[in-house]
Amino acid sequence: MSDVEEDLASDAETRRIQRIAAVIESVRPRLKKDGGDVELVGVSGLFVKVHLSGACVNCAMAGQTLGGIRRELMAALNEPVRIVPVPK
């Protein structure tokens, strides 16, 4: 891979991570309204690692919340992703 190709790939990945972060940020106010929160921890390929906090930690609907975030990310990225909840 040439330096130009590597730069283009790096730029594309940077834009992808920025889109992921923007989606996570757009979800946060809805969760905060119910006493919860979500934070982007990292991205590794198709895996998006997030940390749930507040009321989301023990909520029976946390799986639904993660599924909703996943759907929003897939719509924004037009590609499959997997949401992985991780401890802080």
Buried (B, 14 or more C-beta within 10 A) or exposed (E): EEEEEEEEEEEEEEEBBEEBEEBBEEBBEEBBEEEBBBBBBEBEEEEBBBBBBBBBEEBEEBEEBBEBBBEBBEEBBEEEBEBBBEEE
